[in-house]
């Protein structure tokens, strides 16, 4: 907020020109946010499941060994890790799509300021 006020006080016209990209940025964020929320909740759930499984296997290591379930538990743990990896990849893809859009809008705002200023 302070930067916006300073920008407008220094040069009102250039301040408005520079902020002209804000509606587009707001639209991008409104569209991106629901997808990102779901993706990052998926990541949190997946890591929680992985941590719970790891905890169960560590605390119950004697039971796992006595029942000879090491291979089965390893396969189950791998499946949970794959789900966690997939969740992280999806969240990363969503995040990586946002930054270029913000960078392009920043470049457009600077271009407007240079052209009209």
Secondary structure as UniProt FT lines:
FT   HELIX           2..10
FT   HELIX           12..18
FT   HELIX           19..21
FT   HELIX           22..59
FT   HELIX           61..66
FT   TURN            67..68
FT   HELIX           70..116
//
